[in-house]
Amino acid sequence: MKLAINGGSPVRNKLFPAYSTIGKEEKSAVEKVLDSGKLSQYIGGWGDKFNGGPQVQALESEWSEYFGVKHAIAVNSCTSGLYCAVGAVGIEPGEEVIVSPYTMSASAVAPLIYNAIPVFADVEEEYFCLDPDSVERRITSRTRAIIIVDIFGQPYNVEKINAIAKKYNISVIEDAAQAPGACYKNRYAGTLGDVGVYSLNYHKHIHCGEGGVVVTNDDALAERVRLIRNHAEAVVENKGCADIANMIGYNFRMTEIEAAISRCQLKKLRTLLDKRQENCAYLNEKLAEIPAISVPAVRQNCEHSYYVQPFKFDEAIAGISRDCFVEAVKAELMPTELREDEGVKISCGYVKPLYLLPLFQRKIAYGNKGFPFAELEFSDNISYNKGLCPVAERMYEKELFISELMHSFMSKSDMDDVVKAFMKVWENRTEIKKSMCFFSKSTIQKL
Ligand SMILES: *Cc1c(COP(=O)(O)O)cnc(C)c1O
């Protein structure tokens, strides 16, 4: 059977179904807001409009009830929420925050907004969240917080990370953008640290276009998040706040339209997740039959929400590189409806470890003179060199690939095409010419 990448006929000729969660509920909710004429009701001063209008406030109370957390604070993105969280924990300029290199960039650059310094620890070989041992090795007297990410939808190692945070008296900021509905024991991801942040952007499980929610059980933290969201500097005096550290506010306010959409979306989360988990279980079982593919485990006591489905690939067993193998699989398949321009929704490596971005490589953040890195006597202790986080680098370079062809609207027969494509490429892998393939250097040494 000739592979599609060599001109053979592909396994699939039609698009995969769209992941579209917007329906008549959202449309009518938006229409009501439009008809009211009040598209946002915030005022950037202390008073009854400081916390926004009825849709925002209803979303916040429904969100806190759903996730079992005292405070939920709606913002205009998860990125904004991370900025609020870093400011609210009372970070000082020059303090250090331990972050993951293997995540969306905002979760690692958030400390820089307050002139604090991101310090990268490595990720776990099996789960890809921050590795507690690596985290502990990076802690110094200047460490103030850890931003931990429930990457791909898998909750972090709560027991170990929270114990480290307690031991060194540092805050845990949980980035649960990819993990709404994931659980550790009977608690939801997002509520496992001191403060958590969710995303409601278009690419996430549930969305309102752009949006985010911050959650915490800590009253004082919640109050500071609300202030940073909405022009803190103009509010603290009339509100009677004594502690004004980091109380320069932003406008991170969510509109009534997005809040109305988000309320409808939250009601759909559980059903969407059930289907996604069922689909992932099916694909995990089938693709694990390929000797070069391994299916990452779900952490003990955890429920995975599968923002994307990660797989590991062993080049040495396959005799071809991950990148070649995945290219050949993609040639057998088709894009997804509504996202045709994004190609087949399987991709290699996830993200380049973030310390390799120009921001860290050149240590140029604010202005052109190296601030804040160069200001610090201890900047020599902080490395952003290649080799810093070997597990993240290896996952990026040759082991990990992720698939979105398991979303809630994929049917069994859609997934069977995915499985067929993988099997076809596996069985005919010798057809893939070695000369076409890019091998990572370490694999060439092994072969
Ligand atoms: C999507 C995402 C963000 C950013 O979310 P926005 O709402 O787009 O700002 C942050 N962290 C992680 C892990 C994400 O996946």
The ligand as an SDF file (V2000), in Angstrom:
LIG
                    3D

 15 15  0  0  0  0  0  0  0  0999 V2000
   -4.0430   29.3470   26.2510 C   0  0  0  0  0  0  0  0  0  0  0  0
   -3.0980   29.3770   27.3710 C   0  0  0  0  0  0  0  0  0  0  0  0
   -2.7860   30.5550   28.0610 C   0  0  0  0  0  0  0  0  0  0  0  0
   -3.2460   31.9090   27.6090 C   0  0  0  0  0  0  0  0  0  0  0  0
   -4.6030   32.0210   27.5220 O   0  0  0  0  0  0  0  0  0  0  0  0
   -5.2460   33.3700   26.9180 P   0  0  0  0  0  0  0  0  0  0  0  0
   -6.6380   33.3150   27.4370 O   0  0  0  0  0  0  0  0  0  0  0  0
   -5.1540   33.2540   25.4430 O   0  0  0  0  0  0  0  0  0  0  0  0
   -4.4890   34.5180   27.4440 O   0  0  0  0  0  0  0  0  0  0  0  0
   -1.9600   30.4850   29.1450 C   0  0  0  0  0  0  0  0  0  0  0  0
   -1.4410   29.3240   29.5580 N   0  0  0  0  0  0  0  0  0  0  0  0
   -1.6840   28.1740   28.9160 C   0  0  0  0  0  0  0  0  0  0  0  0
   -1.0890   26.9150   29.4340 C   0  0  0  0  0  0  0  0  0  0  0  0
   -2.5030   28.1610   27.7910 C   0  0  0  0  0  0  0  0  0  0  0  0
   -2.7230   27.0110   27.1420 O   0  0  0  0  0  0  0  0  0  0  0  0
  1  2  1  0
  2  3  1  0
  2 14  2  0
  3  4  1  0
  3 10  2  0
  4  5  1  0
  5  6  1  0
  6  7  2  0
  6  8  1  0
  6  9  1  0
 10 11  1  0
 11 12  2  0
 12 13  1  0
 12 14  1  0
 14 15  1  0
M  END
$$$$
